[in-house]
């Protein structure tokens, strides 16, 4: 959601390039569609947000791979984030000083 909000805040740029008159001309007198035009790919990479949890597989692929729900995918992602997250609130010099003065049993990595 935050990605969409940030994209909306950026606004819509309106100029000769974004209006794409030359691309319209290419399409009208060319293939008749935008799918193969280089600008389409460029805009898909810069203007379209692909959510991390979006499942872009076909229904058949999804079924063949276990029909995992969006809830399960989100839970799996959260567990991975929590497993690998270790806040670094104390700089290394202070940490070393504390560890040299007290019997700290927790590893530096968590």
N, C-alpha and C positions, 0 to 999 in steps of 0.2 A: 504494500500500500504506500509506503513512504517513497518508493521509487516512482510510482505514478504521480504522487504529489510534487516531488521534485521536478518531474518532467513538465507538469502543468505550470509550475511557477516559472519555468524557463520561458514559457509563452510560445507563440507561433510567429516565426519570422516570415515576413512578407516582403519579397524583393523579386527581381527578374529571375534569379536562379531558383528560388523556391516556388515561384509560379510555374516554372518549367515549360515555357512556351516551346522551346526547342525539343523537349522530350515529347510533348504532345504531337508536334509535327512529325517526329521520328515514328511514333506509334501509328498515327493516322496513315502515313505513307509507307509504313513498314509492315510488321507482323500483325498489327491490329490489336495488340495487347501489351501491357507493361511488364509482364512477368520476366521476360528475358532482357529487359533494358537494364544496363548497369546502374542507373540511378535508383531503380527499385531495390536492388540488393543493398546499395549504400544506405538508403533511407531505412530499410528494415534493420540494419545494424545500429543505426544511430537514433532512430525515432521510436522504435517499438520496444517495449519492455517485455522480456520473457521471464515470468516469475520462476523462482527457483523450484517451487513445488509443482509447477504445471507439468502435467504428464502428456507428452506429445506423441506417445506411441499409439498405434492403431488399437482398436478394441481387441482384435485377435492377439496381438503381441502382449497386451495387458493381461488377457486371460491366460495365455501360455506361460506368463511369468508370475502367476500366483494371484492375480486380481487384488493387489495390495491397495487399500483405501488411501485417500488423501490424508486422513487422520493418522494412519499408520506411518505414512511417509513423513509427515510433520513430526510425529513422535520420535521416529528414528533420527531425523535431522537434529532435533532438540537434544536427544541423548548424546549424539556425537559432539555437539557444541559444548555441552556441559562436561563431558568426559575430557575434552581437550582444553578447557578453559581454566586458566590459573592467573588470577589478577596479580599484577606486579606493582603493589602499592609502596613497597620499601625498596629504595635503591640498593644496589649490591654492596656498597661500602658499609651502609648502616646494617644490612642483614649480616654481613660477616662479623661486625662488632658485637651485635646481639648474640650471635651463635658462639662467639668466643667467650662470652661472659655467662651464658645460660645453657643448660642442657636441653637444647631444642632437638626433638626427635623427628619432627616433620621435615621431609626433604625440601630442598629449594624449589623443586618442580611441582610440589603439591603432593 
